[in-house]
Amino acid sequence: MKRGAAAKMATAFVTLGLALSGCSAAAAERPTVVVTTNILGDITRNLVGGEADVVVLMESNADPHSFGISAKQAAVIENADLVIHNGAGLEEGILNHVEAAAAEGVPTLAAMDAVEPLTFSHDDGDKATDPHFWTDPSRVQLAADAIAESVIEHVDGVDGKVVRSQAAGYAEELGKLEASMEESFAAIDAGRRKLITNHHVFGYLAQRFGFEVIGAVIPSGTTLASPSSADLNDLTGKIRTTGVVAVFADSSQPERLAQVLAAEAGQDIAVVPLFTESLGTEGSGAHTYLEMMRSNTERITQALS
């Protein structure tokens, strides 16, 4: 039986059961949008509002490169009205579930398809697509537009006017965020706009706001890789010759390697934790995408000014 026919039959049975029990069938027919990462989940909730249930798979303070899901969550993906994922290989632990759902006819959207992607180079010279587009609010705006239109197109029962209105309101917030980041970063001298992170995560921010990415503790776009002694020695040399004053480590990852690198450089290097891959818990200052970017902007500005 095809997925569409099976879904209609299942809905019919549920509706009949609810009618017999005196419950409203509307609750059973409420559409569901499944989102893989919590950053995209927050953005999607701002766009969808109360028009559909938004189920976010990734918990706070998790690593998008390595988080996994339960069998129950996999079933939610398979029965979603729409699945939104980052793309560019970010969610390595659940990509097979997204692909399986797509093969069964579930509409899916890769947010990366809406933005102009950047690439980064591994130490061996190979190039790869950088999936961390959300460090640039202007690219988030492109992704948000695509998400809103995909919800309107694929999710039955949503009010397109409401979704577009909420998308317009969120676009204003993104514009304010971008302007505040520009203003904050203006306080950093050009010679100090140099970034070293725990892995390649700030390429989009660097391009948009005029920073130079000197290197990464893990010379890869994923936290699943590991640096060699030669990698760390090379990066230590770059720190000494370029005048780097801070290493930025993701708050969801251990800071040990970053601390070792700072110590090896033999200079006064600060190790500054940022929320780069995941939102934080409520009260962390990074519970939403907008909060996360404002917190990171403040910490980067303070460390480099």
Secondary structure as the mmCIF struct_conf table of DSSP 4:
data_model
#
loop_
_struct_conf.conf_type_id
_struct_conf.id
_struct_conf.beg_label_comp_id
_struct_conf.beg_label_asym_id
_struct_conf.beg_label_seq_id
_struct_conf.end_label_comp_id
_struct_conf.end_label_asym_id
_struct_conf.end_label_seq_id
HELX_RH_AL_P HELX_RH_AL_P1 ARG A 3 SER A 21
TURN_TY1_P TURN_TY1_P1 GLY A 22 GLY A 22
HELX_RH_AL_P HELX_RH_AL_P2 ALA A 25 ALA A 28
TURN_TY1_P TURN_TY1_P2 GLU A 29 GLU A 29
STRN STRN1 THR A 32 VAL A 35
BEND BEND1 THR A 36 THR A 37
HELX_RH_AL_P HELX_RH_AL_P3 ASN A 38 VAL A 48
TURN_TY1_P TURN_TY1_P3 GLY A 49 GLY A 50
BEND BEND2 GLU A 51 ALA A 52
STRN STRN2 ASP A 53 VAL A 56
BEND BEND3 MET A 58 MET A 58
HELX_LH_PP_P HELX_LH_PP_P1 GLU A 59 GLU A 59
TURN_TY1_P TURN_TY1_P4 SER A 60 ASN A 61
TURN_TY1_P TURN_TY1_P5 PRO A 64 SER A 66
HELX_RH_AL_P HELX_RH_AL_P4 ALA A 71 GLU A 78
TURN_TY1_P TURN_TY1_P6 ASN A 79 ASN A 79
BEND BEND4 ASP A 81 ASP A 81
STRN STRN3 LEU A 82 HIS A 85
TURN_TY1_P TURN_TY1_P7 ALA A 88 GLY A 89
TURN_TY1_P TURN_TY1_P8 GLU A 92 ILE A 94
HELX_RH_AL_P HELX_RH_AL_P5 LEU A 95 ALA A 103
TURN_TY1_P TURN_TY1_P9 GLU A 104 GLY A 105
STRN STRN4 THR A 108 ALA A 110
HELX_RH_3T_P HELX_RH_3T_P1 ALA A 111 ALA A 114
BEND BEND5 VAL A 115 VAL A 115
STRN STRN5 THR A 119 SER A 121
TURN_TY1_P TURN_TY1_P10 ASP A 123 ASP A 124
BEND BEND6 GLY A 125 GLY A 125
STRN STRN6 LYS A 127 THR A 129
HELX_RH_3T_P HELX_RH_3T_P2 PHE A 133 THR A 135
BEND BEND7 ASP A 136 ASP A 136
HELX_RH_AL_P HELX_RH_AL_P6 PRO A 137 HIS A 154
BEND BEND8 VAL A 155 VAL A 155
TURN_TY1_P TURN_TY1_P11 ASP A 156 GLY A 157
HELX_RH_AL_P HELX_RH_AL_P7 GLY A 160 PHE A 185
TURN_TY1_P TURN_TY1_P12 ALA A 186 ALA A 187
BEND BEND9 ILE A 188 ILE A 188
HELX_RH_3T_P HELX_RH_3T_P3 ALA A 190 ARG A 192
STRN STRN7 LYS A 194 HIS A 199
BEND BEND10 HIS A 200 HIS A 200
HELX_RH_AL_P HELX_RH_AL_P8 GLY A 203 PHE A 209
TURN_TY1_P TURN_TY1_P13 GLY A 210 GLY A 210
STRN STRN8 GLU A 212 ILE A 218
BEND BEND11 SER A 220 THR A 222
TURN_TY1_P TURN_TY1_P14 THR A 223 LEU A 224
BEND BEND12 ALA A 225 ALA A 225
HELX_RH_AL_P HELX_RH_AL_P9 SER A 229 THR A 242
TURN_TY1_P TURN_TY1_P15 GLY A 243 GLY A 243
STRN STRN9 ALA A 246 ASP A 250
TURN_TY1_P TURN_TY1_P16 SER A 251 SER A 252
BEND BEND13 GLN A 253 GLN A 253
HELX_RH_AL_P HELX_RH_AL_P10 ARG A 256 ALA A 265
TURN_TY1_P TURN_TY1_P17 GLY A 266 GLY A 266
BEND BEND14 GLN A 267 GLN A 267
STRN STRN10 ALA A 270 LEU A 274
BEND BEND15 GLU A 277 SER A 278
TURN_TY1_P TURN_TY1_P18 GLU A 282 GLY A 285
BEND BEND16 HIS A 287 THR A 288
HELX_RH_AL_P HELX_RH_AL_P11 TYR A 289 LEU A 304
#
